[in-house]
Amino acid sequence: MKQWATFFIILVVFLLAYFLPFGTLPFEGPIKEALLMLQEYAREHVLLCLVPAFFIAGGISVFVNQQAVIKYFGANANKVLAYSVASISGTILAVCSCTVLPIFSGIYKRGAGIGPATAFLYSGPAINVLAIILTARVLGMELGIARAVGAVVFSVVIGLMMHFIFLKEEREKANNAGDLAAGGEEEARPLWKNGLYFAAMVGILVFANWSGAAKGEGGFWVFIFKIKWVLTGLFLASLIWMLIAWFKKDELKDWTASTWTFAKQILPLLFIGVLVAGVLLGRPGHEGLIPSTWVAGLVGGNSLFSNFFASFAGALMYFATLTEVPILQGLIGAGMGKGPALALLLAGPALSLPNMLVIRSVMGTKKTLVFISLVVVMATISGYIFGIVWG
């Protein structure tokens, strides 16, 4: 009964955020901005981004062999393989800083080491091929290349540093993993069937969210955008067929229960985080408690402070996929330096206030603070060096 009450509360909040006409409120200011930002989040990200991500996370939790996760992503896994896969995941998923969270939570709780898990957590939203292409076209080739190289390097370096900073805990986790491996797990289906099942869900996530910004790119991107719903429908139909043909009722029940566990843990924190971010910073082009002119004034030039401020502010802001490019275009027009622009590009898409709240609930306060600090410090240094070379 308690589960149904929780579900009902979350559903009501979502429906209110989705349908209420907040735009007609007879006042302006941070409160209205927070409500409109929550509405934008509910309409554009919950159904098509988060819901598929929750089901993927639930599937990882139930159907992925724990020994396989430990073998390939655990504390004692082959570092080259683990970090190579984790660091390029964003090229496939193309998700935002919030959509990556359920999947990160799934692999981390399934036994992935803190290093590969955080490399994935950073790279998922940071290494978005279309976002990098748009960055190069709109903001300049040098920023696009620097963003691409920086994002890949960051994911590996951050993952390795998290591994070594928490090496003692990782060794204990590896010992526990050895005990688990001794018990083994029986595979309910061949690996290729589970692979196709996850591929179908990833296909739904990717193509349902293929951005309209692709219309400005030409060729392949336009073609995929035009047929995105056909592709999404094909993946959905194939998923439904697989669920009917390959899965038992008890397995499907466990899957939906696990999916719900992730949803009830993550969604409330995201809603709260979006509201707070809206109050403080407002939506792009609108004002929150912190005036945008202050931000633009603090990120001019190429001082260490301006790069740090850009990294820190970017880490707090919520960027839906691809929105960081037009936001930066406006800030650069207002006087933002190239160094701080790169710093924001490297810190912003991978972090946000809502994202931080969820990460803390998954891996604890200490690890979350270290992860955030690594992203902000590395983005600051990278931006400063880039500003010296290209500024």
C-alpha distance (Angstrom), angle and dihedral (degrees) to the residues before:
residue distance angle dihedral
M1 . . .
K2 3.81 . .
Q3 3.82 90.3 .
W4 3.80 90.8 53.9
A5 3.80 90.7 49.0
T6 3.80 90.6 52.3
F7 3.79 91.0 47.6
F8 3.80 91.2 49.0
I9 3.82 92.6 50.8
I10 3.81 92.8 49.4
L11 3.81 91.0 46.0
V12 3.81 92.9 50.1
V13 3.81 92.4 48.5
F14 3.81 89.9 49.1
L15 3.81 93.8 48.7
L16 3.81 92.4 47.1
A17 3.80 90.8 49.0
Y18 3.81 90.8 46.9
F19 3.82 100.8 46.2
L20 3.81 110.7 24.4
P21 3.85 112.0 103.7
F22 3.79 97.4 -122.7
G23 3.80 89.6 160.8
T24 3.82 90.0 70.1
L25 3.80 94.8 56.2
P26 3.84 108.6 129.4
F27 3.80 94.9 -126.2
E28 3.79 140.0 59.4
G29 3.77 131.0 -143.8
P30 3.81 143.8 78.7
I31 3.83 96.5 -40.0
K32 3.79 92.4 54.4
E33 3.80 90.3 44.5
A34 3.82 90.6 52.8
L35 3.81 91.9 50.6
L36 3.80 92.8 46.5
M37 3.79 91.2 47.4
L38 3.81 90.1 51.4
Q39 3.80 89.4 49.3
E40 3.79 91.7 50.2
Y41 3.79 89.0 49.5
A42 3.81 92.6 49.1
R43 3.80 93.6 48.2
E44 3.78 99.8 42.4
H45 3.79 107.0 29.9
V46 3.79 115.7 23.0
L47 3.82 103.0 64.7
L48 3.81 100.3 33.9
C49 3.82 101.0 29.4
L50 3.78 111.7 25.7
V51 3.80 101.1 33.6
P52 3.85 93.7 56.0
A53 3.82 88.9 43.4
F54 3.82 91.0 52.9
F55 3.81 90.7 52.0
I56 3.82 90.7 48.8
A57 3.82 89.9 50.2
G58 3.80 90.6 47.8
G59 3.79 90.1 50.3
I60 3.80 91.7 50.4
S61 3.79 90.2 50.6
V62 3.82 94.4 50.1
F63 3.80 108.5 26.7
V64 3.80 106.9 29.3
N65 3.77 111.9 92.4
Q66 3.79 106.7 -115.5
Q67 3.79 91.8 -144.0
A68 3.81 89.8 57.0
V69 3.81 91.3 53.4
I70 3.79 90.8 48.0
K71 3.81 91.6 46.0
Y72 3.80 96.4 51.3
F73 3.82 103.0 26.0
G74 3.80 105.3 18.9
A75 3.79 127.9 110.9
N76 3.82 92.0 -88.8
A77 3.80 96.4 40.8
N78 3.79 123.3 124.7
K79 3.80 101.2 -80.2
V80 3.80 96.2 -149.9
L81 3.80 93.2 53.1
A82 3.82 96.0 40.1
Y83 3.80 96.3 49.2
S84 3.79 94.3 38.9
V85 3.80 91.6 57.0
A86 3.81 93.8 41.2
S87 3.80 94.6 47.4
I88 3.82 96.2 53.7
S89 3.81 97.3 41.3
G90 3.79 91.3 101.7
T91 3.79 91.4 65.2
I92 3.81 87.7 65.1
L93 3.79 103.9 34.6
A94 3.84 102.2 38.1
V95 3.80 91.2 -168.7
C96 3.80 133.7 153.3
S97 3.81 126.6 -110.9
C98 3.81 91.7 -90.2
T99 3.80 100.5 42.6
V100 3.82 91.1 56.4
L101 3.82 91.7 58.0
P102 3.82 101.1 80.5
I103 3.81 91.3 48.4
F104 3.82 91.7 46.8
S105 3.79 90.1 48.7
G106 3.80 90.7 50.2
I107 3.80 96.8 53.0
Y108 3.82 93.2 40.2
K109 3.79 93.9 51.9
R110 3.80 89.6 44.6
G111 3.79 91.1 61.8
A112 3.82 109.0 -83.6
G113 3.80 114.2 150.2
I114 3.79 118.9 -108.0
G115 3.81 90.2 -111.5
P116 3.82 100.9 56.4
A117 3.82 90.7 35.1
T118 3.82 93.7 55.8
A119 3.81 91.4 41.3
F120 3.81 86.4 57.4
L121 3.81 91.3 43.3
Y122 3.81 90.6 56.3
S123 3.79 99.1 38.2
G124 3.82 97.3 46.0
P125 3.81 94.9 75.2
A126 3.82 98.1 18.9
I127 3.81 101.6 58.5
N128 3.78 101.1 55.9
V129 3.80 109.5 152.6
L130 3.81 95.6 -152.4
A131 3.81 92.1 45.7
I132 3.80 90.2 52.6
I133 3.81 91.5 48.7
L134 3.81 90.7 49.8
T135 3.79 90.1 47.8
A136 3.81 90.7 54.5
R137 3.81 93.6 46.3
V138 3.81 98.0 43.6
L139 3.81 104.0 29.4
G140 3.80 101.5 27.8
M141 3.78 138.4 -81.0
E142 3.81 93.8 -95.6
L143 3.81 92.5 56.7
G144 3.80 91.1 46.3
I145 3.81 93.3 51.7
A146 3.81 92.6 43.0
R147 3.80 90.3 50.8
A148 3.82 93.1 49.9
V149 3.81 95.0 46.8
G150 3.79 93.5 40.4
A151 3.80 94.0 50.4
V152 3.82 94.2 52.2
V153 3.81 93.1 44.4
F154 3.81 91.9 45.0
S155 3.79 93.8 53.4
V156 3.82 92.5 53.0
V157 3.81 96.1 41.4
I158 3.80 93.9 45.2
G159 3.80 91.1 48.1
L160 3.82 93.0 49.0
M161 3.81 92.5 46.4
M162 3.80 91.6 49.4
H163 3.80 88.2 50.4
F164 3.81 94.1 52.1
I165 3.81 95.8 40.0
F166 3.81 89.8 54.9
L167 3.80 95.0 32.5
K168 3.81 94.8 130.5
E169 3.81 92.1 54.8
E170 3.79 90.3 43.7
R171 3.80 91.3 54.7
E172 3.79 90.6 50.5
K173 3.80 89.0 48.5
A174 3.81 89.7 49.8
N175 3.81 91.1 51.9
N176 3.79 90.5 50.6
A177 3.78 88.9 47.6
G178 3.79 88.8 55.1
D179 3.79 89.7 55.1
L180 3.80 90.5 49.7
A181 3.79 92.0 48.6
A182 3.77 90.3 56.5
G183 3.80 89.3 63.6
G184 3.77 94.6 48.5
E185 3.80 128.2 -162.9
E186 3.76 128.8 -109.3
E187 3.78 115.2 -124.6
A188 3.81 112.2 -128.8
R189 3.83 92.8 -163.9
P190 3.79 138.0 16.7
L191 3.79 114.4 -85.0
W192 3.81 92.4 -113.2
K193 3.80 91.6 59.2
N194 3.79 92.7 51.7
G195 3.80 88.3 45.8
L196 3.81 92.4 54.9
Y197 3.81 90.4 45.6
F198 3.81 91.8 55.6
A199 3.80 92.4 40.5
A200 3.82 89.4 57.1
M201 3.80 92.0 52.2
V202 3.80 92.7 46.4
G203 3.81 88.7 48.9
I204 3.81 90.3 54.0
L205 3.82 91.0 49.0
V206 3.80 94.5 47.2
F207 3.80 101.5 43.3
A208 3.82 97.8 37.3
N209 3.80 86.7 58.5
W210 3.81 98.3 40.9
S211 3.77 98.8 138.9
G212 3.78 126.7 -118.0
A213 3.79 85.5 -134.4
A214 3.79 84.7 79.5
K215 3.81 87.7 74.9
G216 3.77 88.5 78.2
E217 3.77 94.8 54.6
G218 3.80 105.8 64.6
G219 3.79 133.6 -148.0
F220 3.77 116.4 32.9
W221 3.81 95.9 10.4
V222 3.81 93.5 53.6
F223 3.79 92.4 46.5
I224 3.81 92.7 51.9
F225 3.81 91.3 46.2
K226 3.81 91.4 53.0
I227 3.80 93.0 53.0
K228 3.83 98.4 33.1
W229 3.80 94.2 115.9
V230 3.79 92.4 46.9
L231 3.80 89.6 53.5
T232 3.79 91.9 44.0
G233 3.80 90.4 50.6
L234 3.81 92.3 49.7
F235 3.80 91.7 51.2
L236 3.81 90.7 46.4
A237 3.81 92.6 49.5
S238 3.80 91.2 48.6
L239 3.82 90.5 49.0
I240 3.80 92.0 51.6
W241 3.81 90.7 49.2
M242 3.81 91.2 50.3
L243 3.80 92.4 48.6
I244 3.82 90.9 52.6
A245 3.80 96.3 42.4
W246 3.80 103.8 37.0
F247 3.80 109.7 25.8
K248 3.80 132.0 74.1
K249 3.79 122.5 -134.8
D250 3.80 92.5 -112.2
E251 3.81 90.1 53.2
L252 3.78 92.0 51.0
K253 3.79 89.7 48.8
D254 3.81 90.7 52.2
W255 3.82 90.1 47.3
T256 3.80 94.5 52.7
A257 3.83 90.9 44.3
S258 3.80 91.0 52.8
T259 3.80 91.1 45.7
W260 3.80 89.9 52.5
T261 3.82 90.4 49.7
F262 3.80 90.5 58.1
A263 3.80 92.7 43.4
K264 3.80 96.4 51.8
Q265 3.80 91.1 45.8
I266 3.79 97.0 48.0
L267 3.82 109.6 29.0
P268 3.84 98.4 63.8
L269 3.80 91.1 49.7
L270 3.81 91.2 48.9
F271 3.81 92.6 49.6
I272 3.80 91.1 50.1
G273 3.79 92.0 46.3
V274 3.81 93.2 49.6
L275 3.81 91.0 51.1
V276 3.81 92.5 50.0
A277 3.81 92.1 46.2
G278 3.81 89.6 49.4
V279 3.80 92.4 51.5
L280 3.80 93.0 49.0
L281 3.79 102.9 38.5
G282 3.81 107.6 11.1
R283 3.79 124.5 -148.1
P284 3.83 121.8 -52.8
G285 3.79 107.3 -70.2
H286 3.82 93.5 14.5
E287 3.77 133.5 88.8
G288 3.80 130.0 -110.0
L289 3.79 126.9 175.7
I290 3.82 89.0 -65.4
P291 3.84 108.5 62.6
S292 3.80 114.6 -129.8
T293 3.81 89.6 -132.9
W294 3.79 88.2 65.7
V295 3.78 90.6 53.6
A296 3.81 93.0 47.3
G297 3.81 90.8 48.5
L298 3.78 93.4 50.5
V299 3.81 96.7 51.5
G300 3.79 99.6 52.6
G301 3.80 120.4 115.7
N302 3.78 122.5 10.5
S303 3.79 108.6 -81.4
L304 3.77 122.1 140.8
F305 3.80 87.9 -111.8
S306 3.80 94.2 53.5
N307 3.81 90.3 49.8
F308 3.79 91.9 46.3
F309 3.79 91.9 48.3
A310 3.81 91.3 49.6
S311 3.81 90.5 50.0
F312 3.79 93.4 46.0
A313 3.80 95.1 45.0
G314 3.80 91.2 45.5
A315 3.80 90.4 50.9
L316 3.80 90.5 56.4
M317 3.81 97.8 42.8
Y318 3.79 121.6 86.7
F319 3.81 113.9 -127.2
A320 3.77 119.0 -170.9
T321 3.80 110.7 -146.8
L322 3.85 111.0 -65.8
T323 3.84 95.3 -0.1
E324 3.79 92.0 105.4
V325 3.83 90.3 73.1
P326 3.84 99.1 62.0
I327 3.81 90.5 38.3
L328 3.79 90.4 55.3
Q329 3.77 91.0 44.2
G330 3.80 88.3 59.5
L331 3.82 93.3 45.2
I332 3.81 92.2 49.3
G333 3.79 88.3 50.7
A334 3.81 87.6 53.2
G335 3.81 91.7 54.4
M336 3.81 106.5 -82.7
G337 3.81 113.9 156.9
K338 3.80 122.9 -122.1
G339 3.80 92.0 -117.0
P340 3.82 95.0 55.3
A341 3.83 88.3 43.0
L342 3.82 90.7 59.5
A343 3.81 90.6 42.9
L344 3.79 89.9 56.0
L345 3.81 92.0 45.6
L346 3.81 91.1 53.6
A347 3.82 96.6 44.6
G348 3.80 104.0 29.7
P349 3.82 107.5 61.1
A350 3.82 92.7 43.6
L351 3.81 96.9 49.4
S352 3.79 139.1 38.0
L353 3.78 136.5 158.4
P354 3.83 92.4 -101.7
N355 3.81 89.1 47.3
M356 3.82 91.9 52.1
L357 3.80 93.2 53.1
V358 3.80 91.3 54.8
I359 3.82 95.1 43.6
R360 3.81 88.9 54.7
S361 3.80 90.8 53.3
V362 3.82 90.2 52.3
M363 3.81 104.7 43.2
G364 3.81 105.1 11.5
T365 3.79 136.9 -105.6
K366 3.81 98.4 -74.9
K367 3.80 97.1 52.0
T368 3.80 91.1 42.8
L369 3.81 92.9 53.0
V370 3.80 91.2 48.1
F371 3.81 91.6 48.9
I372 3.82 92.6 48.9
S373 3.80 91.4 46.0
L374 3.80 92.4 51.0
V375 3.81 91.8 51.0
V376 3.82 94.0 47.1
V377 3.81 95.8 43.9
M378 3.80 94.5 45.9
A379 3.80 91.6 46.1
T380 3.80 90.0 50.0
I381 3.80 93.7 51.3
S382 3.81 93.4 43.4
G383 3.79 92.0 49.3
Y384 3.79 91.9 48.5
I385 3.82 93.1 51.0
F386 3.81 91.5 44.6
G387 3.81 90.2 50.4
I388 3.80 91.1 53.0
V389 3.81 92.6 50.2
W390 3.82 99.7 38.5
G391 3.79 104.8 17.4
